[in-house]
Amino acid sequence: MSFFPLPRTATAPFCPSEVQGTIAVPAGLPAWQTLLRFVGPGLLISVGYMDPGNWATDLEAGSRFGYGLLFVVLFSSLVGIIVQTLSARLGIAAGRDLARLCREQYPKPAAMTLWLMAEIAVIATDVAEVLGSALALQLLFHLHLWQGVLLTGFDTVVVLGLKGRGFRQLEAIVLGLIVTIAVAFAIELAFSPPDPVAIFRGLLPSLTLLRNPVALYIAVGILGATVMPHNLYLHSSVVQTRVVAHSHAGRGRAIKFATADIVICLLLAMLVNMAILVLAASAFHARGQVAADIASAYHLLEPIAGSAATIIFALALLTSGQSSTFTGTVAGQVIMEGFLDLKIPCYQRRLITRALALIPALLGVLWIGEDAVGRLLVASQAILSLQLPFALYPLIAFTGRSDIMGEFTTPTSLGWLAWLVFAIITIANIAMLFTLG
């Protein structure tokens, strides 16, 4: 049987340049066995949907506006499913990732601009991971925040420890981390039960609420924290680790099961994000308290739910920050190799990204003060939202081209839906900039 040939960026164990192998998915397997082999890339992507940036925006949304912005989490998650589906289709049908296609299809100035925007998104994501992990270390071990920021630089050791491992091992680690976060919030909600009726009302869109500049800013932050630009580049690469028959039927089957993987994993991430917002609404907003940042939520939670709940809260925060480190590193490598055709060792890429993230995080903590972490986290997610259209445009454009996608060109209805999402995100970003101005 002939297999679908993979580009070098598709066969990575932990970084695209450190090849270990792929996962063959032969035809004829039962559907459930095929699905099990395809589940994995969606897990890597879903980690970015529940990182410390999501915590900051969801906690502030819930404590300030109760359940009112739940519909934004729902909308953002559905948008995530749509665009990640396009990313997976691109990787499978074209056999190349989004970054590489941008370099091949666009003039060099345009490609370099898109590369710069993608790198800004990776750094903004890593800033959130640094701040979230540092805050978790402070809450658990009573360190100064700047000390926690510096300690996060040592996560490169973790990256080095994963060198040479296959994607299956990485996916298993990420699954364990996701389950840890999900269980932690299930326990937290048991300590502070929510109002089911209020949850249902919060899922109904409220444009009136979005006329509030603060609510709009947080809503855009939720969107940026959920639909992360670097995930679009990452997914189009890692989905190719599943090797299928080089045929119309083989690729169609791969797209079908990759889509199932996305839907399952991102719905799980959506439930975690909703749990964070609901916890803030039930524990704080219902009592007239506002948790302006994660640290405030931690301290407000203790008299309500007890010390055990706060320890679980801090451990889950640390887990979310460290799990995002893995996917951020892989995404950075995919972006660099795709746009620049440049290969460097994975740990070097990690050092560069983390160094660039440590500088603004450390300066922000030392200059603005440790109380500014919440504002810095939400701002980093707003920056991600501003970068999102620069990744969405080429993704939607490429998946609509038959010369790239062949017979798997995006269906007309899905294409129009994707362009509508692009327009909504762009308009929301412009509206946020006007309100800030």
N, C-alpha and C positions, 0 to 999 in steps of 0.2 A: 504494500500500500504506500502510495506517495503521500508525503506530509506537506503541510503548508510551510514554505520556507520562512524563517524568521530573521529579521535584521539583528544586528549585534545588540541593540538596545533592548531586545525582547527577552533575552535568555539569562537575565541577571539573577543571582541569588539574593544579594542585598543591594548591590549597585550594578548598573548596566555593564560596567567594565570588568566585573569580577564574576565571570561566567561559571556556572556549575551544572546547569541542566534545565530541562523543561518538563512539563507534565503532558504526556501523550493521552489523548482522548480518542481511542479507536471507535469506529462505527460499530453499532450492534450492541452496545452496552444498554442495560435497562435505564430508563429515564432517571431513576433515583441515583444510580451510580454515576451517570453522566453529570447530574447536578452537583453531586459531592465533589467531583473532580474540578468543576468550574467554580465552585464557591471558594473564594479567597481574594481575588482582586477587589471585589466589593468591600471586603473587610478592611483592606488597606486604605481604601478611599474613605470608608465610614469613620475611621479614626479622626480625620480632619473635621468631621461633622460634630464632634463632641469634645473639642480641645478646650484649653482655658479661655480662649476668646469667646466660645459659646457660653461658657459658664458666666463670664462677666456680663455679656449682653442679656442672657436669659434671667439671671438673678436681678439685674437692675430693672428689666422689663416687668418681672413678676412683683417685685417689691413696690415699684412706683405705680403701676397700672393694673395690678391684680392679674386676673386671667385675660384681660382685654387684648393683649398682643399674641395670644396663642395662635390666632389665625395667621400671623406672620411666620411663626415657626412651621405651621402646616404648609403654607405657600412656599416657603423657602425649601422645605424638604421635597415637595413635589417638583419644584424647579430643578433641584439637585438630581432627582431621578431622571428627568427629561434630558438634561445636558450630559449627565454621565452615560446615559444610554447612547447618545450621539458619539461620545468619546470612544466607547467600546466598539460601536459599529465602525468607526473610522479605523481603529487599530486592526480589527479583524479583516475588514474588506480591503483596505489599502495596503496592509502589511507594513505600515510605517506610522510612527507616532506624530502627534500634532506639531511638536517643535521642529522635527525634521522636515515635515511638509511645509511649514512656514518658511524655512530656509530655502527649500527647493522652489517654491511657487512664487515668492514675493521678491521684489528688488531688495538689494542688500540694505539700504537705509530703512526700509519698512520692516524687514526682518529683524534688524538690530534694535529698532524701537520696541518691537514686540518682545524681544529677548530682555531688554531693560525692564519693561513692565512686569514680565514674569519673574525676574529676579527680585524686584521690589516686593512682589507678592510673597515670594518665599521668605524674604527677610522679615516682612511684617508678621507672617505666620510664626516665625521663630522668635520674634520679640514677645509674642503672646505666650509661647511655650516657656521662654525664659522667665517671664514675670509670674506665670502661673506656678511653675515648679519652685521658683524662689519663695513665693508666698506660702506654698505648702510646706516647704522646709522650715520657714519661719514659724508657722502655726504648730508644727509638730515638735520642733527642737528649740524654739524661742531664740532663733538667730536674728541678727540684724538683716534687713532685707537685702542690703548690698552684699552681705556675705553669702546669702542664698543665691543671688545673681551670679557671683563668681563661681560658686560650687557647680552651677549648671554647666559650666564650661567643661567639666570632666565627663560629660555624657559621651564624649568622643571615645572613651574607653569602652563603653557599651557597644558603640558602632564597630569598633575594632574586634570585639568579642564575637560579633555576628559575621565577620568576614569568612567567606567560604561556605556559608550555610545556604541551603536552597530556599526557594520561595515558600515551599510548603512549611518549613520550620518557622520562617518569619511569620507566615500567616497564622500558624498555631499560637505563636507568642502573642500576636495582636488580638486573636480571638480571646485568649485568656484575660488580657487587659480590658477588653470591651466588656466581657462578662463581669469582671470585678467592678467596673463602673456602674453597670446596670443593676447589679445586686445591691451595691451601696445605696443607690437612690431608691430602690424598692424598700430598703430598710428605713431610709430617711422619711419616706412618705408614710410608713407605718407609724412613725413617731408623731407625724403631723398630718392627719387625714385631710384631703382636700374636699371641696364642695362639688359634687358631680354636675349639678345644674349649672353652676358658674363656669365649669370647664366647657360644657356644651355651648354656652353663650359666647365664651371667649373664642371658640372655633369659627364663629360667624364673622365675616369681614366687617370692619368698622372704619370707613373713610373719615368719619367725624373725628375719631381718636387720632388719626394720622395728621389732622390739621394742627395738632399740638406739635411745635417744633422739637421738643424733647422726645416725644413719642416717635416722630419721624426719624430722628437721628438714631435712636435705639433700634428702630425697625430696620433701617439700612445697615446698622451694625450686625443685627441678627442675620440678615441676608448675606453679608460679606463673611460672617463667621461660619455660615452653613455651606454656601456654594463657593468654595475656595478656588481661585484661578489655577493654582499649581496642580490641583487634582485633575483638571481636564487634560493637562499634559501627561501626568503620571498614569492615568487610567488607560490612555490610548497606547501606552507602552506595556504596562504589566499584563494587560489582557492577552497579550500575545504569548505569554508563557504557557498557554494551553495550546498544544499542537493538534491540529485537526487535519482531516483529509483536504487536499488541494482540489476542491470541487465546489460547485454551486451548493450542493446539498450539505457538504461539510461546513462551509462558511455560514450558511443559513442556520444550521444547527448550533454552531458556536455563538452566533448573535443571539439566538433564542435563549440559550442557557446563560450567557453572560448577562442578558437583560434580567433574567430571574435572579441571578446573584446580586445585581444592583438593587433590585426592588426589595429583596429580603433584608439585605444589610442596611440600606438607607432607611427603611421603615423602622428597624431597630434603633438606628441613630436618632430618628425623629422622636421615638418614644422617650429616649434618654433626655433629649433637649426639652421636650415637653415636661418631663418629670422635674427638671431643674427649675423651669419657670413656675410650674404648679407648686413646687415646694416653697419658693419665694412668696408666691401669692398666699398660700395657706398659712405659712409660718410667720410672715412679716406683714404683708399688706393688710391681711384680715385683722391684725392687732394694731394697725396704724403706724407701723414701723417701716422705714425705708432702708434697705441694705444697699448703700451707694456703691459698694464694691464687695469683692469676695471675702475680704477680711472682716468687714462689718457683718456679713451673713454668718460667718463662722462664730463670731462673738454673740450675735443675737440668738443664734440657734441653741446655745448651751442651756440658758435658763428655760427654754421651751421644751427641748427634747433630751437634755442631759449630756454629760461629758462623752459618753460612748458615741453618741450621734455626731459630735463634733470631730472626734478622732476619725470616724469612718469618712466624714466629709473631707477632711484634709488628706487622707490616704487616697481617696478617689480623685482628688484634684492632682496629687502628685502622679498618679497613674495616667491620668489624661494627658498631662504635660509630657511625660516620658514616652508614651505610646505615639504621640504625634511626632516625636523626634525621628522615629524610624521612617515614616512616610515622607517627612519633610526632606530628609537626606536623599532618599531615592528620587523624589521629584526634582530636587536641585540637580542631581546628576543627569537625569533624563533631559532637563532643560538645557544644561550646558552642552551635553553631547549632541543634542538635536540641533540647536541653533548655531553652535560654534564648531561642531565636529571636533571637539576637544575632549580627550580622555585623561583624567587624573585619578589617583587612588581615592577610594571612597572616604577614607579618614581625612584626606586633605580637603575634599569638598566640604566635609562636615566642619572642619576647623574654620574654613573661610566663612561659611554661613553663620556659624555660631559667633565668630568674632565680630562680624558685621551687626549681629543682633545684640550682642552684649553691650556695645558702645551706646546706642540710644537707650537701652534699658537701664544701664548703670547711670548714665547722665540724667535720665529722667528721675530716677529714685533719689540721687544725690542733690539734684538742683531743685526739683519741684517738691520732693519730700515723699516719704513712704506712703502717705495717705493718698498719693496721686495714682497708685497702681490701677485702681478701677478705671479712672479716666484714660490712662495710657492703654489699657486693654481694649476698651470700647473704641478708642481712636484707631488702634491697629486694625480692628475689624472693619471700620468705616473705610480705611485705606484699601483693604482687600476688595470691598465692594466697588470702589472706584477703578480698580484694576480689572475687574471681572469682564467688562465689555471687550477689552483688548484680547482676551482669550476666547470669548464667546463668538466674536465675529468670524475669525478664521475657521473655527470649528463648525459653525453652521454653514458657512460658505463651502468648505471642502466637502462636507457630507452631502451637499446638494449637487455635487458635480459628478456626472457619470464617468468622466475621464479618470477620476480618482477612485470612485466607489464601484464602478462597473454596474452590475445588476442590483447592487445593494444601496443605490442612491436613496436618500431619505424620502419616505413617502410624503406626498404633498401636504397632507394634514399635519403630520409631525413637523415638517419644515416650517409651515406657517405658524404653528404653535411655538416653535423655537424662536422665530423672529419676533413674535409677540412678547415672549419672555425677555428677549434682548431689549426691546423697546421699553418695557416696564422698568427693567433694571436701570437703563440709561436715564429715563425720566426721573426715577427716584433719586438717583445720584445727583442729577442737576438740581432737583428741588432741595435736596439736603444742602448742597453748596450755597444755594441762594439763601436758605434760612440761616446758615452759619455766617454768611456775609452780612 
